[in-house]
């Protein structure tokens, strides 16, 4: 399969033409409008510092259907303890910065480069990217961020500086997202962590169909926040 060199214009090839690894194109830039266009057709950027910009559309694709969320018993207990205060869109820049600085097993450095951070902060300012935070008092101890494409949420990264902080934030976010009518959480690649929550691999064609069905819907308020009557009890 050919790997496409992106032109200056905001154009992408058909994601179904990606090579077996999921790589579809190289080059272009991290203009927020280009990134948003990529998400809307099932493509996302992922590369390391010093590399060109690589664009991906893997097959199979890992997703979590909100109705399939599984919360392990130990995590449900942690949620009921109410140790963390949860919020949305209160500290997007801090969340993405923490994600970029948190060491990860098997990874040398981070793919969340300074240019990448600036672009996603712009996407947040325009209402397309969102963060979910876990607080211990006034200290940000966990969270995640991603891009909303209608009723689909493309999760990008998470971090935890306290045990289970990001897991609690993720599980409660999924329940709120489900309540709003969210239809799909794009996890991109499979990990054991996501599998425990019920994430599963589906053909890329099935993901593209779900994306086409949900990308023009509107869910949640412009600035995301948990509903005032929302209670996350670990179920």
Buried (B, 14 or more C-beta within 10 A) or exposed (E): EEBBEBEEEBEBBEBEBBEEEBBBBBBBBBEBEBBBBBBBBBBBBBBEEEEEBBBBBBBBBBBBBBEEBEBBEEBBEBBEEEBBEBBBBBBBBEBBBBBBEBEEEEEEEBBBBEEBBBBBBBBBEEBBBBBBBBBBEEEBBBBBBBBBBBBBBBBBBBBBBBEBBBBBBBBBBBBBBBBBBBBBBBBBBBEEEBBEBBBBBBEBBBBBEBBBBBBEBEBBEEEBBBEEEEEBEBE
